[in-house]
Amino acid sequence: MDLKELLSGDNYHLIDVREPMELDVDGSVEGATNIPLDEIEVRKQEIENLAGPKIFFCKSGQRSQKAADYFKEQGLTEVYNGGGYEDVKAALEAR
């Protein structure tokens, strides 16, 4: 499923794995939850409890791929790498 398809529904969760200072500099995506990559293991239960697809994104898509891979290894199936935050913003605007 591609990003546009995922965002066409209303039961998804956007998780921004950038550091908070990056949001201050580059901006954020409305409706996204900021959980930096180094906190995903500590906040694992919080993320697992979210119903529906979980779409991770960061600045370029590398850290979000690590987050998606981690949760896939934990047995979650509805986890996706949304790529960079600019990709997510553009996909949201195109809906």
C-alpha positions, -999 to +999 in steps of 0.1 A: +000+000+000+015+034-009+014+065+012-015+081-006-037+051-001-028+049+036-036+086+040-069+083+022-085+066+052-090+082+086-078+055+109-040+060+107-014+074+130+015+095+119+046+091+140+075+116+134+107+100+146+128+132+142+143+149+172+123+178+187+149+204+177+144+193+141+107+201+143+116+236+156+139+241+126+121+223+098+085+224+109+060+196+118+032+178+102-003+185+116-017+156+135+016+137+139+030+125+172+067+131+178+084+100+191+121+103+184+138+071+171+158+066+202+125+065+223+106+040+202+116+010+223+107+028+256+074+038+241+068+005+223+035-002+242+021+032+234+028+027+197+015-009+197-018+002+213-026+026+185-053+011+163-049+011+126-019+017+104+012+034+119+031+056+095+066+066+105+084+094+089+115+115+095+136+140+075+147+116+047+131+082+054+161+064+069+152+066+105+115+059+098+126+028+079+145+017+111+113+023+132+091+004+108+116-025+106+118-026+144+080-030+148+077-055+120+103-076+138+081-073+169+052-088+149+032-057+140+018-058+104+003-024+100+036-003+101+048+017+072+077+039+063+062+072+051+095+085+040+105+122+046+083+147+063+080+167+030+066+135+013+040+131+041+031+168+039+027+167+001+006+135+003-017+150+030-021+182+009-029+161-022-059+143-005 
